[in-house]
């Protein structure tokens, strides 16, 4: 049942922007996509985990995701939480066990980068401030930017940085790509917010 719940959300479609950026960054610095593929899959697993948890009644309380009932609506809240947890754990397992043709130090750096992007300096921080801001009419621009940079841009940034690290990028090259990805992540969320207001679910 837990594997069914994990697959239900992970394979539900979506744009796969983060995996594509991870692979593109790897190739940009001279690496081969095979070196970044496990990391690309891992960031999609973590992104999916964040969506499963974000949809829960205690968070955004959404009934539909990508035109289908949300995970907790199909499997129950308890299994949905565990499906998200399992995807998070498997993401790190998969990077470590499936990455080939990359120096161990680079794999370790990638794991550290990914972990940081989803913790209290990344996705979790953005989610906490987002929850605290929900329903408030006077959210300041800097607060909104904090939410976007942490809740959305941090994982997107990590996707690009992981690809660059695993592909053999220089420290300077990695940091240039980091700045690019942060801007793309912010833009991505701003567009998403506009669509939330202007477009129907369909």
C-alpha positions in Angstrom: 0.0 0.0 0.0 2.8 2.4 0.9 4.5 1.8 -2.5 1.2 2.4 -4.2 0.8 5.7 -2.4 4.3 6.8 -3.3 3.9 5.9 -6.9 0.4 7.5 -7.1 1.9 11.0 -6.5 5.4 10.5 -7.9 4.1 9.3 -11.3 1.1 11.6 -11.5 2.6 13.8 -14.2 3.9 17.4 -13.7 6.4 19.4 -15.6 9.5 17.7 -14.2 11.3 21.1 -14.3 13.7 20.3 -11.5 15.0 17.0 -12.9 15.4 18.7 -16.4 17.4 21.5 -14.8 19.5 19.1 -12.9 20.5 17.2 -16.0 20.9 20.4 -18.1 23.3 21.8 -15.5 25.3 18.6 -15.4 25.7 18.7 -19.2 26.5 22.4 -19.2 29.6 21.9 -17.0 30.8 19.0 -19.2 29.2 16.0 -17.4 27.0 13.3 -18.8 23.3 13.0 -17.9 23.9 9.6 -16.4 25.9 11.2 -13.7 23.0 13.4 -12.6 20.1 11.0 -13.3 19.8 9.6 -9.7 19.9 13.2 -8.3 17.3 14.3 -10.9 15.0 11.5 -9.7 15.8 12.3 -6.1 14.8 16.0 -6.4 11.5 14.9 -8.0 10.9 12.5 -5.1 11.5 15.3 -2.6 9.4 17.8 -4.6 6.6 15.2 -4.6 7.0 14.7 -0.9 6.5 18.4 -0.4 3.4 18.4 -2.5 1.9 15.5 -0.6 2.5 17.2 2.7 1.5 20.6 1.5 -1.9 19.2 0.4 -2.7 17.8 3.9 -5.6 19.3 5.9 -3.2 20.7 8.5 -1.4 22.6 5.7 -3.1 23.9 2.6 -6.0 21.4 2.8 -6.3 20.7 -1.0 -8.5 18.0 -2.5 -7.0 17.9 -6.0 -3.5 18.0 -7.4 -2.8 17.9 -11.2 -6.5 17.1 -11.8 -6.5 14.0 -9.5 -7.6 13.6 -5.9 -4.7 14.4 -3.5 -2.8 11.6 -1.9 -4.6 11.8 1.5 -7.9 11.8 -0.2 -7.1 8.4 -1.8 -5.0 6.7 0.9 -5.9 8.6 4.1 -3.9 11.2 6.0 -1.8 8.6 7.9 -0.5 6.8 4.7 0.0 10.2 2.9 2.3 11.4 5.6 4.2 8.1 5.5 4.3 8.2 1.7 6.0 11.6 1.8 8.4 10.4 4.5 9.3 7.4 2.5 9.9 9.4 -0.7 12.2 11.7 1.3 14.2 8.8 2.7 14.4 7.0 -0.6 15.6 10.1 -2.4 18.8 10.2 -0.3 19.2 6.4 -0.5 18.9 6.6 -4.3 21.5 9.4 -4.8 24.0 7.5 -2.7 23.4 4.0 -4.1 22.7 4.8 -7.8 25.1 7.5 -8.7 28.0 6.2 -10.8 31.0 7.8 -12.5 31.3 10.5 -9.9 33.9 11.0 -7.2 32.6 10.2 -3.7 33.4 13.7 -2.4 31.1 15.2 -5.1 28.3 12.8 -4.2 28.7 13.8 -0.5 28.7 17.5 -1.4 25.5 16.9 -3.5 23.8 15.1 -0.5 24.7 18.0 1.8 23.4 20.6 -0.7 20.1 18.7 -1.1 19.6 18.3 2.7 20.2 21.9 3.3 17.7 23.0 0.7 14.8 21.2 2.3 15.5 21.9 6.0 15.2 25.0 8.2 17.3 27.0 5.8 15.2 26.0 2.8 11.8 24.5 2.1 10.7 24.0 5.7 11.5 27.7 6.5 9.4 28.8 3.6 6.6 26.6 4.5 6.5 27.8 8.2 6.4 31.4 7.2 3.8 30.7 4.5 1.6 29.0 7.1 2.0 31.9 9.4 1.1 34.4 6.7 -2.0 32.5 5.4 -5.1 34.7 5.7 -3.2 37.9 6.4 -4.0 40.8 4.2 -0.8 42.8 4.9 2.0 40.4 3.9 5.1 42.6 3.2 7.0 42.1 -0.1 10.2 41.0 1.7 8.2 38.4 3.6 6.6 37.1 0.4 10.0 37.0 -1.3 11.3 35.0 1.7 8.5 32.4 1.3 9.2 32.1 -2.4 13.0 31.9 -2.1 12.7 29.2 0.5 9.6 27.2 -0.2 10.0 27.0 -4.0 13.4 28.4 -5.2 15.5 26.5 -2.7 14.8 23.1 -4.1 14.9 24.4 -7.7 18.3 26.0 -6.9 19.5 22.7 -5.4 18.4 20.8 -8.5 20.7 23.0 -10.6 23.6 23.0 -8.1 23.4 19.2 -7.8 23.7 18.7 -11.5 26.7 21.1 -11.7 28.5 19.4 -8.8 28.0 15.9 -10.1 28.9 16.9 -13.6 32.3 18.2 -12.4 31.7 21.9 -12.3 34.2 24.3 -10.8 33.3 26.1 -7.6 33.0 29.4 -9.6 30.8 27.7 -12.2 28.6 26.1 -9.5 28.0 29.5 -7.8 27.1 31.2 -11.1 24.5 28.5 -11.8 23.3 28.9 -8.2 22.5 32.6 -8.8 20.8 31.8 -12.1 18.6 29.0 -10.5 17.6 31.2 -7.5 16.2 33.8 -10.0 14.4 31.2 -12.0 12.9 29.7 -8.8 11.6 33.1 -7.8 10.2 33.8 -11.2 8.6 30.3 -11.3 6.7 31.0 -8.0 5.6 34.5 -9.0 4.1 33.1 -12.2 2.4 30.3 -10.2 0.9 32.8 -7.8 -0.5 34.9 -10.7 -2.1 31.8 -12.3 -3.6 30.9 -8.9 -5.6 34.1 -9.0 -6.3 34.4 -12.7 -7.0 30.8 -13.8 -9.6 28.2 -12.8 -8.5 24.7 -11.7 -9.2 23.4 -15.2 
